């Protein structure tokens, strides 16, 4: 009886160690503080690489998404502009409501707030909330206020409902890395975004299994637009990261 139990425990410990190795490989940088310039402001984001929760680490897609928006933020133009902004309507944040899911340390939500997305609530699971709130407090003087937060597990419809959908924008960066969470993730995005809204997705392949399932299910619910890599901010166009715009199929 002892041998099977021993083998089972060994397998569990091996699996956990592999997960930790994968998390270490996924990490963007070991620096305890990440700085993100947004227009004339500078966010200072503290991360905890020693934590067992991936949400307490700053992942690159959050930075890539913010700097993409920073590059294409609409400015006054005329109808005769020879180089019209293809993302002007999408990134005109005036009077738009937004929610960030899997906010982690809050880099994406804070960055987009500085670009004019003032009505935004940042969400994550309970173990990550202390890191999120700590970074919001750390950057309060830059943000001008403390941004709204809410606890959200994608598997809990009551928490999704309590957020007050529909939203004009759903922000999600580096949220696809566990196959088991893909179905609840897409269901949450579908429930939160309005019919005329969009999901701004910062994406990097983390798990082949999660990757295949995500895009299979995503294609059933959303029309998918991939932002050309040359449209990303040149200083934040990391080779393996992409930005997608997802809109509900009508």
C-alpha positions as CSV (number, residue, x, y, z in Angstrom):
1,X,0.0,0.0,0.0
2,X,2.9,2.4,0.7
3,X,4.6,2.1,-2.6
4,X,1.7,3.5,-4.8
5,X,1.2,6.4,-2.3
6,X,5.0,7.1,-2.4
7,X,4.9,7.1,-6.2
8,X,1.9,9.4,-6.2
9,X,3.5,11.9,-3.9
10,X,6.7,11.8,-6.0
11,X,4.6,12.5,-9.1
12,X,2.9,15.4,-7.4
13,X,6.2,16.9,-6.2
14,X,7.7,16.5,-9.7
15,X,4.7,18.2,-11.3
16,X,4.9,21.1,-8.8
17,X,8.6,21.5,-9.5
18,X,8.0,21.5,-13.2
19,X,5.4,24.2,-12.8
20,X,7.8,26.3,-10.8
21,X,10.5,25.9,-13.4
22,X,8.0,26.9,-16.1
23,X,7.0,30.0,-14.0
24,X,10.7,31.0,-13.7
25,X,11.2,30.6,-17.4
26,X,8.1,32.7,-18.1
27,X,9.3,35.6,-15.9
28,X,10.0,38.8,-17.7
29,X,12.7,40.0,-15.4
30,X,13.9,39.3,-11.8
31,X,14.1,43.0,-11.0
32,X,12.0,43.8,-8.0
33,X,10.6,47.0,-9.6
34,X,9.5,47.5,-13.2
35,X,9.2,51.1,-14.5
36,X,6.8,51.8,-17.3
37,X,6.8,55.3,-18.9
38,X,3.3,56.4,-20.1
39,X,3.3,59.8,-21.8
40,X,4.8,62.2,-19.3
41,X,4.3,59.9,-16.3
42,X,6.3,57.0,-14.9
43,X,4.7,54.0,-13.2
44,X,6.8,52.1,-10.7
45,X,5.5,48.5,-10.3
46,X,6.7,46.2,-7.6
47,X,6.7,42.5,-8.2
48,X,7.4,39.5,-6.0
49,X,9.2,36.8,-7.9
50,X,9.4,34.6,-4.8
51,X,5.6,34.3,-4.6
52,X,3.8,31.1,-5.6
53,X,1.2,33.1,-7.5
54,X,2.0,34.1,-11.0
55,X,-0.2,37.2,-10.6
56,X,2.4,38.9,-8.3
57,X,4.9,39.1,-11.2
58,X,4.8,41.7,-14.0
59,X,4.4,39.9,-17.4
60,X,5.6,41.5,-20.6
61,X,2.2,41.6,-22.4
62,X,0.8,44.1,-20.0
63,X,3.6,46.5,-21.0
64,X,3.2,45.7,-24.7
65,X,-0.5,46.5,-24.6
66,X,-0.1,49.8,-22.7
67,X,2.6,51.0,-25.1
68,X,0.6,49.9,-28.1
69,X,-2.2,52.1,-26.8
70,X,0.3,54.9,-26.0
71,X,1.5,54.8,-29.6
72,X,-1.9,55.0,-31.2
73,X,-3.8,57.1,-28.7
74,X,-6.1,59.4,-30.8
75,X,-5.1,63.0,-31.3
76,X,-7.0,65.6,-33.2
77,X,-7.0,64.9,-36.9
78,X,-9.0,65.8,-40.0
79,X,-10.9,63.7,-42.4
80,X,-8.3,64.5,-45.1
81,X,-5.5,63.1,-42.9
82,X,-3.3,61.0,-45.4
83,X,-2.4,58.6,-42.5
84,X,-5.5,58.0,-40.5
85,X,-5.2,56.3,-37.2
86,X,-6.7,52.7,-37.6
87,X,-7.3,52.4,-33.8
88,X,-8.7,55.9,-33.2
89,X,-12.3,54.7,-32.3
90,X,-11.1,51.7,-30.3
91,X,-8.6,53.8,-28.2
92,X,-10.8,56.8,-27.7
93,X,-11.4,56.1,-24.1
94,X,-13.8,59.0,-23.4
95,X,-17.0,57.8,-21.7
96,X,-16.0,54.2,-21.8
97,X,-16.3,51.7,-19.0
98,X,-13.7,49.0,-18.7
99,X,-12.7,46.0,-16.6
100,X,-9.3,44.3,-16.4
101,X,-9.4,40.6,-15.6
102,X,-6.3,38.9,-14.2
103,X,-4.9,42.3,-13.4
104,X,-2.0,41.0,-11.4
105,X,0.3,43.8,-10.3
106,X,-2.0,46.3,-12.2
107,X,0.4,47.4,-15.0
108,X,-2.1,47.4,-17.8
109,X,-5.0,48.9,-15.9
110,X,-2.8,51.7,-14.5
111,X,-1.2,52.4,-17.8
112,X,-4.5,52.7,-19.7
113,X,-5.9,54.9,-16.9
114,X,-3.1,57.3,-17.6
115,X,-4.1,57.3,-21.3
116,X,-7.6,58.3,-20.4
117,X,-9.4,55.1,-19.5
118,X,-10.7,56.6,-16.2
119,X,-13.6,54.3,-15.5
120,X,-11.8,51.0,-15.0
121,X,-12.0,48.3,-12.3
122,X,-9.1,46.0,-11.9
123,X,-9.8,42.4,-10.8
124,X,-8.0,39.3,-9.8
125,X,-8.3,36.3,-7.4
126,X,-7.9,36.8,-3.6
127,X,-4.3,35.8,-3.2
128,X,-3.2,38.4,-5.8
129,X,-5.2,41.3,-4.4
130,X,-2.6,42.4,-1.8
131,X,0.1,42.9,-4.6
132,X,-2.4,44.7,-6.8
133,X,-3.6,47.1,-4.0
134,X,0.0,47.6,-2.9
135,X,0.9,48.8,-6.4
136,X,-2.1,51.0,-6.7
137,X,-1.1,52.7,-3.5
138,X,2.5,52.9,-4.6
139,X,1.4,54.8,-7.8
140,X,-1.5,56.9,-6.3
141,X,0.4,60.2,-6.8
142,X,0.9,59.4,-10.4
143,X,-2.6,58.1,-11.0
144,X,-4.2,60.9,-9.2
145,X,-6.5,58.5,-7.3
146,X,-6.8,54.9,-6.1
147,X,-8.3,52.8,-8.9
148,X,-11.3,50.5,-8.2
149,X,-10.6,46.8,-7.6
150,X,-12.7,43.7,-7.2
151,X,-12.1,40.1,-6.4
152,X,-13.0,37.9,-9.4
153,X,-12.8,34.2,-10.0
154,X,-13.8,33.4,-13.6
155,X,-15.7,30.4,-12.3
156,X,-18.0,32.4,-10.1
157,X,-21.0,33.9,-12.1
158,X,-22.1,35.9,-9.0
159,X,-18.8,37.8,-8.9
160,X,-19.0,38.4,-12.7
161,X,-22.6,39.7,-12.4
162,X,-21.6,42.0,-9.5
163,X,-19.2,43.9,-11.7
164,X,-22.1,45.5,-13.6
165,X,-21.6,44.3,-17.2
166,X,-21.7,45.1,-20.0
167,X,-18.4,46.9,-20.4
168,X,-17.1,48.8,-23.4
169,X,-13.6,47.2,-23.0
170,X,-12.3,44.1,-21.3
171,X,-8.5,44.2,-20.7
172,X,-6.7,40.9,-20.4
173,X,-2.9,40.3,-20.7
174,X,-1.0,37.1,-20.2
175,X,-4.1,35.2,-19.0
176,X,-3.8,32.1,-21.1
177,X,-1.4,29.6,-19.5
178,X,-3.5,26.9,-17.9
179,X,-5.7,24.7,-20.0
180,X,-8.3,24.2,-17.3
181,X,-8.9,27.9,-17.0
182,X,-9.5,28.5,-20.7
183,X,-13.2,27.7,-20.7
184,X,-14.1,29.9,-17.7
185,X,-11.8,32.7,-19.1
186,X,-13.7,32.9,-22.4
187,X,-17.0,32.6,-20.7
188,X,-16.1,35.5,-18.4
189,X,-14.9,37.7,-21.3
190,X,-18.2,36.9,-23.2
191,X,-20.3,37.8,-20.1
192,X,-18.4,41.1,-19.4
193,X,-18.0,42.7,-22.8
194,X,-20.9,44.5,-24.5
195,X,-22.1,43.7,-28.0
196,X,-20.4,46.7,-29.4
197,X,-17.4,46.5,-27.2
198,X,-14.0,44.8,-27.5
199,X,-11.5,42.7,-25.6
200,X,-8.0,44.1,-25.7
201,X,-5.8,41.0,-25.3
202,X,-2.1,41.0,-24.7
203,X,-1.0,37.5,-25.6
204,X,2.1,35.2,-25.5
205,X,2.1,31.5,-25.9
206,X,2.7,29.9,-22.5
207,X,1.2,26.4,-22.8
208,X,0.6,24.6,-26.2
209,X,-2.5,22.9,-24.8
210,X,-4.0,26.1,-23.4
211,X,-3.1,27.9,-26.6
212,X,-4.9,25.4,-28.9
213,X,-8.0,25.3,-26.7
214,X,-8.1,29.0,-26.3
215,X,-8.1,29.9,-29.9
216,X,-10.5,27.1,-30.8
217,X,-13.1,28.3,-28.3
218,X,-12.3,32.0,-28.9
219,X,-13.2,31.6,-32.6
220,X,-16.6,30.4,-31.7
221,X,-17.4,33.5,-29.6
222,X,-15.4,36.3,-31.0
223,X,-14.2,37.8,-34.3
224,X,-10.4,38.0,-33.9
225,X,-8.2,40.8,-35.2
226,X,-4.5,40.5,-34.7
227,X,-2.6,43.8,-34.5
228,X,0.3,43.7,-37.0
229,X,3.6,43.4,-35.1
230,X,4.9,46.6,-36.8
231,X,2.0,48.5,-35.2
232,X,3.3,47.8,-31.7
233,X,5.5,50.3,-30.0
234,X,8.9,49.8,-31.4
235,X,10.6,49.7,-28.0
236,X,8.0,47.2,-26.7
237,X,7.5,44.9,-29.7
238,X,8.9,41.8,-28.0
239,X,9.3,39.0,-30.5
240,X,6.9,36.5,-28.8
241,X,4.2,38.9,-27.7
242,X,1.1,40.1,-29.6
243,X,-2.0,42.2,-29.2
244,X,-5.4,41.0,-30.3
245,X,-8.7,42.8,-30.6
246,X,-11.7,40.5,-29.9
247,X,-15.3,41.5,-30.8
248,X,-18.4,39.4,-30.2
249,X,-19.8,37.6,-33.1
250,X,-23.3,39.1,-33.8
